[in-house]
Amino acid sequence: MDTALAAAEFSIRFDKSRKKNWLFINLAHAHMLLGRTKEAREAYLAHAGERIESGMLWEDAILDDFEKLRANGRANPLMIEVENVFKKLPTKADDPP
């Protein structure tokens, strides 16, 4: 799992455009799976309300990943906490992708 963290950090370091905010989702996942809850929480919430490169809302991309992680036996209590925070955010459904 440390390899996943190193890969995420490496990718972010070399993204000169800073437009690939989805890379921070991978960083957050790596922190969470390594038990680095504080770092994971900060990364998950850092871009709330923004859209990732594909046009998907940051929160929706994370929630989709959480489903995949759970389906593969990687559930973590932080997922519930982050989901609850996202539920309290203002709806962005009317924003264009």
VENGI-V568707 format. One record per pair of residues at least 24 apart in sequence whose ideal C-beta (glycine too) atoms are under 10 Angstrom apart, sorted by the first residue. I is the first residue (numbers start at 1). J is the second residue. If there is no record, write none. Layout:
BEGIN
i->{I & I}
j->{J & J}
END
This chain:
BEGIN
i->{1 & 1 & 1 & 1 & 1 & 1 & 1 & 2 & 2 & 3 & 4 & 4 & 4 & 4 & 4 & 5 & 5 & 5 & 5 & 5 & 5 & 5 & 6 & 8 & 17 & 19 & 19 & 20 & 20 & 21 & 21 & 21 & 21 & 21 & 21 & 21 & 21 & 22 & 22 & 22 & 22 & 22 & 22 & 22 & 22 & 22 & 22 & 23 & 23 & 24 & 24 & 25 & 25 & 25 & 25 & 25 & 25 & 26 & 28 & 28 & 28 & 28 & 29 & 29 & 29 & 29 & 29 & 29 & 31 & 32 & 32 & 32 & 32 & 32 & 32 & 32 & 32 & 33 & 33 & 33 & 33 & 35 & 35 & 36 & 37 & 37 & 37 & 37 & 38 & 40 & 40 & 40 & 40 & 40 & 41 & 41 & 41 & 41 & 44 & 44 & 44 & 44 & 44 & 44 & 44 & 45 & 45 & 45 & 45 & 48 & 48 & 48 & 48 & 48 & 48 & 49 & 49 & 49 & 49 & 49 & 50 & 51 & 51 & 51 & 51 & 54 & 55 & 55 & 56 & 57 & 57 & 57 & 57 & 57 & 57 & 57 & 58 & 58 & 58 & 59 & 59 & 59 & 59 & 59 & 59 & 60 & 60 & 62 & 63}
j->{29 & 30 & 31 & 32 & 33 & 34 & 35 & 30 & 34 & 30 & 29 & 30 & 31 & 33 & 34 & 29 & 30 & 31 & 33 & 34 & 36 & 39 & 30 & 43 & 53 & 52 & 53 & 52 & 53 & 46 & 47 & 50 & 51 & 52 & 53 & 58 & 61 & 47 & 51 & 52 & 53 & 54 & 56 & 58 & 61 & 62 & 65 & 52 & 53 & 52 & 58 & 52 & 58 & 61 & 62 & 64 & 65 & 65 & 62 & 65 & 78 & 82 & 62 & 65 & 66 & 69 & 74 & 76 & 78 & 66 & 69 & 74 & 76 & 77 & 78 & 79 & 82 & 69 & 74 & 76 & 78 & 76 & 78 & 78 & 76 & 77 & 78 & 81 & 78 & 76 & 78 & 79 & 81 & 82 & 78 & 81 & 82 & 85 & 78 & 79 & 81 & 82 & 83 & 85 & 86 & 82 & 85 & 86 & 89 & 82 & 85 & 86 & 89 & 90 & 92 & 86 & 89 & 90 & 92 & 95 & 92 & 92 & 95 & 96 & 97 & 97 & 96 & 97 & 97 & 86 & 89 & 91 & 92 & 93 & 95 & 97 & 86 & 89 & 92 & 83 & 85 & 86 & 87 & 89 & 92 & 86 & 92 & 86 & 87}
END
